[in-house]
Amino acid sequence: MPGGTELEPRLGLVGDVADEIRWTFTKRLGWIGQIFLNLCIGLPVVFAMSWNSHHDDIRVSGFATSIAGWVLASALNTNQLGFDADRAAASFRDGDTAWRVLFLKNLSVFVVLTPPILLLSVVLRLLVAHPPDSIPIALVRDLADITVWLGFGSLLSVLLPFRPLGFRGRWATPTSWARFVICIAAPYAVYYLLLKTWHLPELALADQVFHHVRHHEWDYTVGLLVWGFLTWGLGLGLSELYYRLWPNKLEADLDRNR
């Protein structure tokens, strides 16, 4: 472990959040840059998937949430500890908890990613002239999607952390490739196998209570947001449980270079 590694502070909630944001925007600029690179790559990909050839336009509904999913299904969200491995490992050895360290890093993801996603939702709906009430509903649903992915990202961050060695570093350590591929592929497996069914219990309950989505659009939307926060909390809780059961494994994974 490098000497003098800075720890996650314990300054109270506001102080800790402020410090994590400061740390992100001063010490993790490469991570921020990769988020915006992923956004730039995701825009044409999702645009192509959303194009409606019969009407020569794009399907606006779900466009911004698809962009958010594109970014949050990547290692930028599912490897939050690995991108800050030295600081995270040092904090754990100093007695910190997994849920607290992850929660602070979750907030960094939220602060960096949420503004462009919400702005994209608003701009698209203004350009396509959707009804005015669709904008606030769309924004809440975007937030619901982000919170769900923060939950999945937190759990995957403790299960499959890895150090981003870069292409040259990865090429120089061929024994790291097998684990690296698993760590990169796992979030997309979660996306295709689990995420699309994750909302089914919540939607089934809403159907029983409200019966018809068109007459209860806001009720369904708030339900999605509540489900998102529950998923986020569950992800943090399971991450903490994993660390309490296997603390040495997580710390060793953060220390490894292969």
Secondary structure, 3 states (H helix, E strand, C coil): CCCCCCCCCCCCHHHHHHHHHHHHHHHCHHHHHHHHHHHHHHHHHHHHHHEECCCCEECCCCHHHHHHHHHHCCHHHHCCCHHHHHHHHHHHHCCCCHHHHHHHHHHHHHHHHHHHHHHHHHHHHHHHCCCCCHHHHHHHHHHHHHHHHHHHHHHHHHHCCCCCCHHHHHHHCHHHHHHHHHHHHHHHHHHHHHHHHHCHHHHHHHHHHHCCHHHHHHHHHHHHHHHHHHHHHHHHHHHHHHHHHCHHHHHHHHHCCC
